[in-house]
Each structure stands twice: as C-alpha cells, then as structure tokens.
C-alpha cells in the first residue's frame, strides 16, 4: 500500500488513536503521542500541514516495529475504510 501524500500531523495523530495512542504533550509545533498497548511507546509527530514522506515513513516504521507488524499491515489498519 502506498503512503498518503496529503497527510497532516494532526491527521496522523488521529489515525493512531485506533492503536491506543493519545496525545500526552505538545511542545511548539510537535505532538508527543503515547500508547500503553504492547508496552509503553512514544512517538513525536510534527504538526505540519503536510508531513514529508520520509518523516511519515519513519514514524510508521517505528510504530509497526513496536506492534511487531509489517508497514503494509499498519497502513491497512489505519487507513483502509471498514477496518
């Protein structure tokens, strides 16, 4: 599955809620989201209007590694309707 090229930092933080992430703090234009599922895990997301593809890819790879699933499985969970 291809990465979305029109995803904002807020959109990503909202999508990650499906995996138990919640915003724990904001510093400047960056959000820190944390989940306690599968152990504690924190990710920092820039609150940009459009995330750069490399930044988005790195964040998703980090989340996929934490949940021990592939990036494609993660994308399917987060962005496919009806899942």
Backbone as a ProteinNet text record, in pm:
[ID]
protein_1_A
[PRIMARY]
XXXXXXXXXXXXXXXXXXXXXXXXXXXXXXXXXXXXXXXXXXXXXXXXXXXXXXXXXXXXXXXXXXXXXXXXXXXXXXXXXXX
[TERTIARY]
85.1	0	88.7	51	129.3	97.3	196.7	176.5	95.3	9.2	-67.4	27.4	8.7	95.9	29.7	-91.4	-164	-204.6	-118.3	-148.5	-82.5	-160	-104.1	-64.5	9.4	47.4	-73.8	-172.2	-294.6	-371.6	-374.9	-443.1	-376.9	-244	-171.6	-197.5	-193.9	-221.4	-362	-457.8	-595.6	-603.1	-534.4	-536	-472.7	-368.6	-300.2	-385.3	-491.5	-582.4	-640.4	-654	-706.6	-616.6	-488.8	-393.6	-367.8	-450.9	-439.4	-349.6	-301.1	-217	-304	-253.9	-320.6	-213.8	-255.1	-161.5	-129.1	-0.1	40	101.8	152.1	201.5	227.9	239.3	271.7	379.7	485	591.6	610.7	578	587.9	496.1	553.7	472.6	487.1	519	534.1	442.6	378.9	293.6	367.6	352.8	404.3	282.8	276.9	168	224.7	145.9	190.8	82.6	125.8	35.5	93.3	5.1	48	22	-29	-52.5	80.2	101.9	228	346.4	326.4	430.8	420.9	483.8	477	559.1	501.9	571.3	531.3	631.5	606.8	659.5	587.3	626.4	605	697	682.4	640.7	535.1	480.4	482.7	548.4	542.2	400.5	354	219.2	219.5	275.4	281.6	154.5	123.9	6.5	18.6	135.9	164.4	294.9	290.6	412	497	626.6	715.7	708.7	725.2	709.9	811.8	933.2	1035.3	1001.8	949.4	908.6	794.2	693.5	579.5	623.4	710.8	759.9	834.5	917.3	994	902.1	800.9	707.1	630.3	580.8	504.9	591.5	717.2	808.8	831.3	845.1	864.3	742.3	623.6	500.1	483.7	510.4	497.7	594.1	715.5	813.4	764.5	708.9	658.2	547.6	456.4	344.7	379.5	501.8	552.2	464.1	431.5	357.2	431	395.4	459.6	400.7	471.7	423.2	292.7	282.4	159.2	40.7	63	-44.4	-86.7	10.6	-19.2	-100.7	-59	-131.9	-275.4	-292.2	-425	-511.3	-453.7	-527.3	-568.3	-478.2	-501.5	-585.8	-567.5	-622.3	-720.8	-743.7	-843.9	-979.1	-1078.6	-1213.6	-1268.8	-1339.8	-1404.5	-1316.6	-1195.6	-1108	-1096.7
-118.6	0	123.6	221.3	345	439.2	518.3	618.1	734.9	787.9	906.5	1025.5	1108.4	1224.6	1353.7	1342.5	1461.8	1450.1	1390.1	1364.4	1469.7	1529.3	1627.3	1556.1	1625.4	1570	1540.3	1628.2	1606.4	1485.2	1467.5	1351.6	1221.8	1220.6	1101.3	1072.1	1175	1155.7	1100	1148.7	1099.6	953.8	917.2	779.3	683.8	729.6	643.8	616.2	690.5	664.2	523.2	470.5	334.7	231.1	264.4	173.5	208.7	294.7	328.5	447.5	516.4	634.7	751.8	832.5	956.7	1064.4	1187.5	1299.5	1321.6	1313.5	1330.4	1467.3	1530.7	1667.3	1729.7	1862.6	1937.1	2037	2037.8	2134.5	2205.9	2333.4	2407.1	2345.9	2307.1	2250.6	2098.7	2034.7	1889.4	1827.7	1717.3	1641.9	1517.7	1483.5	1356.1	1269.2	1153.5	1059.2	934.2	875.1	760.5	653.4	527.6	415	324.5	253.1	155.4	13.1	-0.6	-133.4	-194.4	-319.6	-390.5	-321.9	-263.3	-186.9	-41	44.5	188.4	222.6	308.2	353.5	497.6	580.4	721.9	757.2	844.1	892	1042.8	1114.3	1258.4	1284.8	1364.1	1394	1545.4	1593	1736.6	1774.5	1887.3	1934	2017.1	1963	2034.1	2008.8	2101.9	2086.1	1960	1937.6	1815.2	1756.9	1630.3	1564	1525.1	1539.8	1492.1	1340.6	1285.4	1141.8	1063.5	1112.9	1044.9	1047	1159.4	1171.3	1076.1	1075	985.5	839.7	806.2	668.9	625.6	713.6	680.3	659.7	744.2	730.9	599.9	569.4	446.2	322.4	328.1	215.4	192.4	300.5	290.5	227.3	270.5	216.6	69.5	36.8	-101.9	-192.5	-146.6	-224.7	-249.2	-146.8	-161.1	-266.5	-265.2	-360.1	-492.9	-505	-626.7	-669.8	-572	-598.6	-529.9	-566	-502	-362.8	-282.7	-147.8	-154.5	-249.5	-263.8	-300.8	-387.9	-422.8	-300.2	-219.9	-97.7	-0.9	19.3	109.4	61.3	-68.6	-125.6	-98.1	-116.6	-91.6	55	144.7	286.5	356.1	316.7	399.4	330	199.8	136.5	144.7	188.9	200.9	64.4	63.5	-59.2	-150.8	-110.9	-197.7	-144.9
0	0	0	-78.4	-86.6	29.3	65.3	170.2	116.4	199.9	163.1	154.3	55.9	38.6	86.1	138.2	182.9	329.1	408.6	548.7	637.2	726	820.1	949.1	1031.5	1161.1	1247.8	1244.8	1322.5	1270.6	1137.5	1079	1124.6	1126.6	1169.3	1316.6	1400.5	1543.7	1563.5	1486	1494.2	1450.3	1344.3	1294.4	1396	1463.8	1561	1685.3	1704.9	1817.6	1809.8	1687.9	1669.9	1735.3	1754.4	1816.2	1962.2	2018.2	2159.1	2188.8	2086.1	2109.8	2149.6	2240.4	2277.9	2292.5	2272	2282.2	2429.6	2462.4	2601.5	2626.8	2521.5	2538.6	2403.4	2405.2	2284.9	2320.3	2240.6	2258.6	2125.1	2122	1996.8	1893.2	1779.3	1672	1663.5	1775.2	1777.8	1883.5	1844.5	1935.9	1982.9	2107.7	2159.4	2184.1	2117.1	2138.7	2203.4	2292.9	2371.8	2373	2368.2	2386.7	2494.5	2561.5	2661.2	2612.7	2490.3	2434	2390.8	2423.7	2393.4	2460.7	2575.9	2644.6	2604.2	2680.7	2652	2529.4	2444.9	2324.4	2297.5	2267.8	2240.3	2102.9	2035.1	1903.1	1901	1839.9	1822	1678.3	1663	1530.4	1509.5	1402.7	1373.4	1331.4	1377.3	1346.8	1219.7	1114.1	987	907.7	817.7	732.7	648.2	590.2	515.4	568.1	608.1	654.2	534	546.2	440.8	436.5	318.3	300.1	383	395.9	476	623.9	671	811.7	841.5	754.3	771.8	769.6	676.5	664	789.6	844.4	964.8	1085.3	1099.5	1211.5	1199.6	1079.5	1060	1079.6	1037.9	1058.3	1207.5	1282.8	1427.9	1494.5	1455.8	1513.1	1473.8	1348.2	1301.7	1377	1401.2	1476.6	1618.7	1681.1	1818.2	1825.3	1729.2	1729.9	1662.3	1614.9	1550.1	1432.9	1347.5	1224.4	1110.2	987.1	872.1	851.3	775.4	746.5	667.9	575.5	497.1	585.7	683.6	777.4	857.5	899.6	974.6	889.3	765	676.2	655.8	643.1	627.1	751.5	869.1	993.5	1007	970.3	994.6	887.8	762.5	654.9	561.8	574.9	490.3	557.1	482.7	541.1	582.6	692.1	737.7	819.3	853.4	933.1	1072.2
[MASK]
+++++++++++++++++++++++++++++++++++++++++++++++++++++++++++++++++++++++++++++++++++

